[in-house]
Structure formats: C-alpha cells, structure tokens
Amino acid sequence: MDEFPNCVAQSELIQLTARGLQYTWDNGRRGEDTILKKLDWAFGNQHLLPKWPLTQATIHPRLSSDHSPILISFSPRAQCPKARFKFLNLWTKLEGYERALHAAWMTETYGNPFSKLNSKLRILKGVLSNLHSTQTNHISY
C-alpha cells in the first residue's frame, strides 16, 4: 500500500471526481462486524481530461461481488447556459396578456404541488416569450 501513491504519481494519473457511494468494498457482514473500505479508484491522465473535462466516476451499490461497480461517464465541456428568464413589466400592458396568463395558469398539470407550480411557470414562460416576440420588437431580454 505504501507504493501505490508513488505508482500513481509516476504514471501521471489524476483521480477522477467521484459521486455515489463513499466505500467500494464490503466484507459482507452486518451489524458490528461490518467493514467498509474505499479500495477501488478511477483515474484519468493528462490526455483524457483536457478533452473530457467533466468526466466523472459514479460508484454504484454492489451487486454480486464484494466490490462496488464504478461507472465512468465522459462529458465534453459544458455548453454555455441559456440566459435566465426575465419578466418584463411592459408585458402586463400588452393586449392579450391577461388571457394568456389565465390560459397558462388554468392548464392541467400533474404531480406534487411543487411540480405543478413548476410546470405552470414553464408554460407561462413560453406563452410570455411568444407574446413578447409577436407584440414587441424593440426590447430584447
């Protein structure tokens, strides 16, 4: 075990960001006899990470082995996020605003109360964006 860090350093390996379970090995016993250790790791090198900077390892629950499977996902650079939605007060004065607001809000949605609210706000965002593009041409958001 003392040589492992030297081997990793000489090989110029970089530990990947990991999510999921903290421990990758289990002795199979329960209660006070349980032993959990992190024995398995995922590494990348200087050629992988510049091309796939969001690469990460996900440690899953063990299935039949005493070791947890590690799934490595390769992701290219993140794309620029879309601009945030901004409500424009001038929309309240546009013809059809109240009708569009009422129609969006009365749309039937499903799920828990937060999910319903989120769905209705997304619908309203689309309606207001459409209203903006059809009735205004001098303000961009």
PyMOL CGO cylinders between C-alpha atoms (Angstrom):
from pymol import cmd
from pymol.cgo import CYLINDER

trace = [
    CYLINDER, 0.00, 0.00, 0.00, 2.89, 2.36, 0.60, 0.3, 1, 1, 1, 1, 1, 1,
    CYLINDER, 2.89, 2.36, 0.60, 3.98, 2.10, -3.04, 0.3, 1, 1, 1, 1, 1, 1,
    CYLINDER, 3.98, 2.10, -3.04, 0.55, 2.86, -4.52, 0.3, 1, 1, 1, 1, 1, 1,
    CYLINDER, 0.55, 2.86, -4.52, 0.75, 6.69, -4.26, 0.3, 1, 1, 1, 1, 1, 1,
    CYLINDER, 0.75, 6.69, -4.26, 4.22, 6.60, -5.85, 0.3, 1, 1, 1, 1, 1, 1,
    CYLINDER, 4.22, 6.60, -5.85, 2.94, 4.43, -8.69, 0.3, 1, 1, 1, 1, 1, 1,
    CYLINDER, 2.94, 4.43, -8.69, 0.03, 6.83, -9.32, 0.3, 1, 1, 1, 1, 1, 1,
    CYLINDER, 0.03, 6.83, -9.32, 2.34, 9.86, -9.29, 0.3, 1, 1, 1, 1, 1, 1,
    CYLINDER, 2.34, 9.86, -9.29, 4.92, 8.25, -11.62, 0.3, 1, 1, 1, 1, 1, 1,
    CYLINDER, 4.92, 8.25, -11.62, 2.17, 7.22, -14.02, 0.3, 1, 1, 1, 1, 1, 1,
    CYLINDER, 2.17, 7.22, -14.02, 0.89, 10.81, -14.02, 0.3, 1, 1, 1, 1, 1, 1,
    CYLINDER, 0.89, 10.81, -14.02, -2.63, 9.67, -13.17, 0.3, 1, 1, 1, 1, 1, 1,
    CYLINDER, -2.63, 9.67, -13.17, -5.27, 12.01, -11.80, 0.3, 1, 1, 1, 1, 1, 1,
    CYLINDER, -5.27, 12.01, -11.80, -8.09, 10.76, -9.63, 0.3, 1, 1, 1, 1, 1, 1,
    CYLINDER, -8.09, 10.76, -9.63, -11.49, 11.38, -11.24, 0.3, 1, 1, 1, 1, 1, 1,
    CYLINDER, -11.49, 11.38, -11.24, -14.22, 13.22, -9.40, 0.3, 1, 1, 1, 1, 1, 1,
    CYLINDER, -14.22, 13.22, -9.40, -16.48, 10.58, -7.88, 0.3, 1, 1, 1, 1, 1, 1,
    CYLINDER, -16.48, 10.58, -7.88, -20.05, 10.57, -6.72, 0.3, 1, 1, 1, 1, 1, 1,
    CYLINDER, -20.05, 10.57, -6.72, -22.30, 7.92, -5.28, 0.3, 1, 1, 1, 1, 1, 1,
    CYLINDER, -22.30, 7.92, -5.28, -21.20, 5.58, -2.54, 0.3, 1, 1, 1, 1, 1, 1,
    CYLINDER, -21.20, 5.58, -2.54, -18.25, 6.53, -0.39, 0.3, 1, 1, 1, 1, 1, 1,
    CYLINDER, -18.25, 6.53, -0.39, -16.96, 2.98, 0.16, 0.3, 1, 1, 1, 1, 1, 1,
    CYLINDER, -16.96, 2.98, 0.16, -16.29, 0.49, -2.64, 0.3, 1, 1, 1, 1, 1, 1,
    CYLINDER, -16.29, 0.49, -2.64, -15.68, -2.69, -0.66, 0.3, 1, 1, 1, 1, 1, 1,
    CYLINDER, -15.68, -2.69, -0.66, -17.78, -4.51, 1.92, 0.3, 1, 1, 1, 1, 1, 1,
    CYLINDER, -17.78, -4.51, 1.92, -16.85, -7.63, 3.89, 0.3, 1, 1, 1, 1, 1, 1,
    CYLINDER, -16.85, -7.63, 3.89, -20.43, -8.91, 3.56, 0.3, 1, 1, 1, 1, 1, 1,
    CYLINDER, -20.43, -8.91, 3.56, -21.13, -8.94, 7.28, 0.3, 1, 1, 1, 1, 1, 1,
    CYLINDER, -21.13, -8.94, 7.28, -23.82, -6.97, 9.05, 0.3, 1, 1, 1, 1, 1, 1,
    CYLINDER, -23.82, -6.97, 9.05, -24.00, -5.09, 12.32, 0.3, 1, 1, 1, 1, 1, 1,
    CYLINDER, -24.00, -5.09, 12.32, -20.87, -4.55, 14.38, 0.3, 1, 1, 1, 1, 1, 1,
    CYLINDER, -20.87, -4.55, 14.38, -18.90, -6.95, 12.15, 0.3, 1, 1, 1, 1, 1, 1,
    CYLINDER, -18.90, -6.95, 12.15, -19.37, -4.76, 9.04, 0.3, 1, 1, 1, 1, 1, 1,
    CYLINDER, -19.37, -4.76, 9.04, -16.20, -3.42, 7.47, 0.3, 1, 1, 1, 1, 1, 1,
    CYLINDER, -16.20, -3.42, 7.47, -16.42, -0.79, 4.73, 0.3, 1, 1, 1, 1, 1, 1,
    CYLINDER, -16.42, -0.79, 4.73, -13.34, 0.48, 2.84, 0.3, 1, 1, 1, 1, 1, 1,
    CYLINDER, -13.34, 0.48, 2.84, -12.56, 2.53, -0.22, 0.3, 1, 1, 1, 1, 1, 1,
    CYLINDER, -12.56, 2.53, -0.22, -10.36, 0.14, -2.17, 0.3, 1, 1, 1, 1, 1, 1,
    CYLINDER, -10.36, 0.14, -2.17, -11.32, 0.99, -5.77, 0.3, 1, 1, 1, 1, 1, 1,
    CYLINDER, -11.32, 0.99, -5.77, -10.48, 4.19, -7.59, 0.3, 1, 1, 1, 1, 1, 1,
    CYLINDER, -10.48, 4.19, -7.59, -10.99, 5.71, -11.04, 0.3, 1, 1, 1, 1, 1, 1,
    CYLINDER, -10.99, 5.71, -11.04, -8.18, 7.63, -12.71, 0.3, 1, 1, 1, 1, 1, 1,
    CYLINDER, -8.18, 7.63, -12.71, -7.62, 9.65, -15.85, 0.3, 1, 1, 1, 1, 1, 1,
    CYLINDER, -7.62, 9.65, -15.85, -4.49, 11.07, -17.42, 0.3, 1, 1, 1, 1, 1, 1,
    CYLINDER, -4.49, 11.07, -17.42, -3.27, 14.32, -18.94, 0.3, 1, 1, 1, 1, 1, 1,
    CYLINDER, -3.27, 14.32, -18.94, -4.56, 13.28, -22.38, 0.3, 1, 1, 1, 1, 1, 1,
    CYLINDER, -4.56, 13.28, -22.38, -8.09, 12.36, -21.27, 0.3, 1, 1, 1, 1, 1, 1,
    CYLINDER, -8.09, 12.36, -21.27, -9.04, 15.25, -19.03, 0.3, 1, 1, 1, 1, 1, 1,
    CYLINDER, -9.04, 15.25, -19.03, -8.44, 18.21, -21.39, 0.3, 1, 1, 1, 1, 1, 1,
    CYLINDER, -8.44, 18.21, -21.39, -10.71, 16.56, -23.98, 0.3, 1, 1, 1, 1, 1, 1,
    CYLINDER, -10.71, 16.56, -23.98, -13.30, 15.36, -21.47, 0.3, 1, 1, 1, 1, 1, 1,
    CYLINDER, -13.30, 15.36, -21.47, -13.04, 17.77, -18.50, 0.3, 1, 1, 1, 1, 1, 1,
    CYLINDER, -13.04, 17.77, -18.50, -16.36, 16.78, -16.94, 0.3, 1, 1, 1, 1, 1, 1,
    CYLINDER, -16.36, 16.78, -16.94, -15.50, 13.08, -16.79, 0.3, 1, 1, 1, 1, 1, 1,
    CYLINDER, -15.50, 13.08, -16.79, -16.56, 11.58, -13.50, 0.3, 1, 1, 1, 1, 1, 1,
    CYLINDER, -16.56, 11.58, -13.50, -16.88, 8.24, -11.78, 0.3, 1, 1, 1, 1, 1, 1,
    CYLINDER, -16.88, 8.24, -11.78, -20.11, 7.05, -10.20, 0.3, 1, 1, 1, 1, 1, 1,
    CYLINDER, -20.11, 7.05, -10.20, -19.81, 4.38, -7.53, 0.3, 1, 1, 1, 1, 1, 1,
    CYLINDER, -19.81, 4.38, -7.53, -22.88, 2.15, -7.58, 0.3, 1, 1, 1, 1, 1, 1,
    CYLINDER, -22.88, 2.15, -7.58, -24.18, -0.27, -4.94, 0.3, 1, 1, 1, 1, 1, 1,
    CYLINDER, -24.18, -0.27, -4.94, -22.54, -3.67, -5.11, 0.3, 1, 1, 1, 1, 1, 1,
    CYLINDER, -22.54, -3.67, -5.11, -24.43, -6.46, -6.85, 0.3, 1, 1, 1, 1, 1, 1,
    CYLINDER, -24.43, -6.46, -6.85, -22.86, -9.90, -6.56, 0.3, 1, 1, 1, 1, 1, 1,
    CYLINDER, -22.86, -9.90, -6.56, -19.24, -9.00, -5.87, 0.3, 1, 1, 1, 1, 1, 1,
    CYLINDER, -19.24, -9.00, -5.87, -17.88, -7.60, -2.64, 0.3, 1, 1, 1, 1, 1, 1,
    CYLINDER, -17.88, -7.60, -2.64, -16.69, -4.60, -4.71, 0.3, 1, 1, 1, 1, 1, 1,
    CYLINDER, -16.69, -4.60, -4.71, -18.96, -1.83, -5.99, 0.3, 1, 1, 1, 1, 1, 1,
    CYLINDER, -18.96, -1.83, -5.99, -19.07, -1.24, -9.75, 0.3, 1, 1, 1, 1, 1, 1,
    CYLINDER, -19.07, -1.24, -9.75, -17.70, 2.11, -10.90, 0.3, 1, 1, 1, 1, 1, 1,
    CYLINDER, -17.70, 2.11, -10.90, -19.23, 3.67, -14.00, 0.3, 1, 1, 1, 1, 1, 1,
    CYLINDER, -19.23, 3.67, -14.00, -17.16, 6.34, -15.72, 0.3, 1, 1, 1, 1, 1, 1,
    CYLINDER, -17.16, 6.34, -15.72, -19.11, 8.92, -17.73, 0.3, 1, 1, 1, 1, 1, 1,
    CYLINDER, -19.11, 8.92, -17.73, -17.31, 11.01, -20.31, 0.3, 1, 1, 1, 1, 1, 1,
    CYLINDER, -17.31, 11.01, -20.31, -18.66, 14.50, -20.87, 0.3, 1, 1, 1, 1, 1, 1,
    CYLINDER, -18.66, 14.50, -20.87, -17.22, 17.22, -23.09, 0.3, 1, 1, 1, 1, 1, 1,
    CYLINDER, -17.22, 17.22, -23.09, -17.04, 20.81, -21.95, 0.3, 1, 1, 1, 1, 1, 1,
    CYLINDER, -17.04, 20.81, -21.95, -20.28, 22.21, -20.59, 0.3, 1, 1, 1, 1, 1, 1,
    CYLINDER, -20.28, 22.21, -20.59, -22.17, 24.37, -23.01, 0.3, 1, 1, 1, 1, 1, 1,
    CYLINDER, -22.17, 24.37, -23.01, -22.95, 27.92, -22.07, 0.3, 1, 1, 1, 1, 1, 1,
    CYLINDER, -22.95, 27.92, -22.07, -26.17, 28.02, -20.11, 0.3, 1, 1, 1, 1, 1, 1,
    CYLINDER, -26.17, 28.02, -20.11, -29.18, 29.77, -21.61, 0.3, 1, 1, 1, 1, 1, 1,
    CYLINDER, -29.18, 29.77, -21.61, -29.93, 33.25, -20.39, 0.3, 1, 1, 1, 1, 1, 1,
    CYLINDER, -29.93, 33.25, -20.39, -32.25, 33.37, -17.40, 0.3, 1, 1, 1, 1, 1, 1,
    CYLINDER, -32.25, 33.37, -17.40, -35.86, 34.26, -17.96, 0.3, 1, 1, 1, 1, 1, 1,
    CYLINDER, -35.86, 34.26, -17.96, -36.71, 37.83, -17.00, 0.3, 1, 1, 1, 1, 1, 1,
    CYLINDER, -36.71, 37.83, -17.00, -40.21, 39.13, -16.53, 0.3, 1, 1, 1, 1, 1, 1,
    CYLINDER, -40.21, 39.13, -16.53, -40.77, 42.45, -18.26, 0.3, 1, 1, 1, 1, 1, 1,
    CYLINDER, -40.77, 42.45, -18.26, -43.32, 44.76, -16.65, 0.3, 1, 1, 1, 1, 1, 1,
    CYLINDER, -43.32, 44.76, -16.65, -44.36, 46.05, -20.06, 0.3, 1, 1, 1, 1, 1, 1,
    CYLINDER, -44.36, 46.05, -20.06, -45.96, 42.66, -20.78, 0.3, 1, 1, 1, 1, 1, 1,
    CYLINDER, -45.96, 42.66, -20.78, -48.75, 43.47, -18.31, 0.3, 1, 1, 1, 1, 1, 1,
    CYLINDER, -48.75, 43.47, -18.31, -49.86, 46.27, -20.66, 0.3, 1, 1, 1, 1, 1, 1,
    CYLINDER, -49.86, 46.27, -20.66, -49.87, 44.16, -23.84, 0.3, 1, 1, 1, 1, 1, 1,
    CYLINDER, -49.87, 44.16, -23.84, -53.11, 43.15, -25.46, 0.3, 1, 1, 1, 1, 1, 1,
    CYLINDER, -53.11, 43.15, -25.46, -53.84, 39.53, -24.62, 0.3, 1, 1, 1, 1, 1, 1,
    CYLINDER, -53.84, 39.53, -24.62, -51.63, 39.39, -21.51, 0.3, 1, 1, 1, 1, 1, 1,
    CYLINDER, -51.63, 39.39, -21.51, -54.38, 38.55, -19.04, 0.3, 1, 1, 1, 1, 1, 1,
    CYLINDER, -54.38, 38.55, -19.04, -55.93, 36.00, -21.42, 0.3, 1, 1, 1, 1, 1, 1,
    CYLINDER, -55.93, 36.00, -21.42, -52.53, 34.32, -21.95, 0.3, 1, 1, 1, 1, 1, 1,
    CYLINDER, -52.53, 34.32, -21.95, -51.81, 34.36, -18.21, 0.3, 1, 1, 1, 1, 1, 1,
    CYLINDER, -51.81, 34.36, -18.21, -55.18, 32.81, -17.40, 0.3, 1, 1, 1, 1, 1, 1,
    CYLINDER, -55.18, 32.81, -17.40, -54.85, 30.13, -20.12, 0.3, 1, 1, 1, 1, 1, 1,
    CYLINDER, -54.85, 30.13, -20.12, -51.36, 29.15, -18.96, 0.3, 1, 1, 1, 1, 1, 1,
    CYLINDER, -51.36, 29.15, -18.96, -52.37, 29.07, -15.30, 0.3, 1, 1, 1, 1, 1, 1,
    CYLINDER, -52.37, 29.07, -15.30, -55.52, 27.00, -15.94, 0.3, 1, 1, 1, 1, 1, 1,
    CYLINDER, -55.52, 27.00, -15.94, -53.59, 24.32, -17.86, 0.3, 1, 1, 1, 1, 1, 1,
    CYLINDER, -53.59, 24.32, -17.86, -53.97, 20.98, -16.09, 0.3, 1, 1, 1, 1, 1, 1,
    CYLINDER, -53.97, 20.98, -16.09, -50.68, 19.69, -14.72, 0.3, 1, 1, 1, 1, 1, 1,
    CYLINDER, -50.68, 19.69, -14.72, -49.80, 16.59, -12.74, 0.3, 1, 1, 1, 1, 1, 1,
    CYLINDER, -49.80, 16.59, -12.74, -47.56, 15.73, -9.83, 0.3, 1, 1, 1, 1, 1, 1,
    CYLINDER, -47.56, 15.73, -9.83, -46.98, 17.11, -6.37, 0.3, 1, 1, 1, 1, 1, 1,
    CYLINDER, -46.98, 17.11, -6.37, -47.81, 20.80, -5.69, 0.3, 1, 1, 1, 1, 1, 1,
    CYLINDER, -47.81, 20.80, -5.69, -44.25, 21.99, -6.38, 0.3, 1, 1, 1, 1, 1, 1,
    CYLINDER, -44.25, 21.99, -6.38, -44.12, 20.03, -9.64, 0.3, 1, 1, 1, 1, 1, 1,
    CYLINDER, -44.12, 20.03, -9.64, -47.46, 21.52, -10.71, 0.3, 1, 1, 1, 1, 1, 1,
    CYLINDER, -47.46, 21.52, -10.71, -46.25, 25.05, -9.94, 0.3, 1, 1, 1, 1, 1, 1,
    CYLINDER, -46.25, 25.05, -9.94, -43.01, 24.46, -11.84, 0.3, 1, 1, 1, 1, 1, 1,
    CYLINDER, -43.01, 24.46, -11.84, -44.92, 23.11, -14.87, 0.3, 1, 1, 1, 1, 1, 1,
    CYLINDER, -44.92, 23.11, -14.87, -47.28, 26.08, -14.90, 0.3, 1, 1, 1, 1, 1, 1,
    CYLINDER, -47.28, 26.08, -14.90, -44.41, 28.55, -14.66, 0.3, 1, 1, 1, 1, 1, 1,
    CYLINDER, -44.41, 28.55, -14.66, -42.66, 26.83, -17.58, 0.3, 1, 1, 1, 1, 1, 1,
    CYLINDER, -42.66, 26.83, -17.58, -45.86, 27.05, -19.64, 0.3, 1, 1, 1, 1, 1, 1,
    CYLINDER, -45.86, 27.05, -19.64, -46.24, 30.71, -18.68, 0.3, 1, 1, 1, 1, 1, 1,
    CYLINDER, -46.24, 30.71, -18.68, -42.64, 31.38, -19.68, 0.3, 1, 1, 1, 1, 1, 1,
    CYLINDER, -42.64, 31.38, -19.68, -43.31, 30.03, -23.17, 0.3, 1, 1, 1, 1, 1, 1,
    CYLINDER, -43.31, 30.03, -23.17, -46.54, 31.99, -23.51, 0.3, 1, 1, 1, 1, 1, 1,
    CYLINDER, -46.54, 31.99, -23.51, -44.90, 35.24, -22.39, 0.3, 1, 1, 1, 1, 1, 1,
    CYLINDER, -44.90, 35.24, -22.39, -41.90, 34.70, -24.65, 0.3, 1, 1, 1, 1, 1, 1,
    CYLINDER, -41.90, 34.70, -24.65, -44.25, 34.16, -27.57, 0.3, 1, 1, 1, 1, 1, 1,
    CYLINDER, -44.25, 34.16, -27.57, -46.28, 37.24, -26.62, 0.3, 1, 1, 1, 1, 1, 1,
    CYLINDER, -46.28, 37.24, -26.62, -43.04, 39.22, -26.44, 0.3, 1, 1, 1, 1, 1, 1,
    CYLINDER, -43.04, 39.22, -26.44, -41.84, 38.13, -29.88, 0.3, 1, 1, 1, 1, 1, 1,
    CYLINDER, -41.84, 38.13, -29.88, -45.17, 38.84, -31.56, 0.3, 1, 1, 1, 1, 1, 1,
    CYLINDER, -45.17, 38.84, -31.56, -46.03, 42.18, -29.94, 0.3, 1, 1, 1, 1, 1, 1,
    CYLINDER, -46.03, 42.18, -29.94, -42.72, 43.89, -29.20, 0.3, 1, 1, 1, 1, 1, 1,
    CYLINDER, -42.72, 43.89, -29.20, -39.76, 44.39, -31.47, 0.3, 1, 1, 1, 1, 1, 1,
    CYLINDER, -39.76, 44.39, -31.47, -37.62, 46.97, -29.73, 0.3, 1, 1, 1, 1, 1, 1,
    CYLINDER, -37.62, 46.97, -29.73, -36.70, 45.27, -26.43, 0.3, 1, 1, 1, 1, 1, 1,
    CYLINDER, -36.70, 45.27, -26.43, -34.71, 42.13, -26.11, 0.3, 1, 1, 1, 1, 1, 1,
    CYLINDER, -34.71, 42.13, -26.11, -34.25, 40.20, -22.89, 0.3, 1, 1, 1, 1, 1, 1,
]
cmd.load_cgo(trace, "trace")
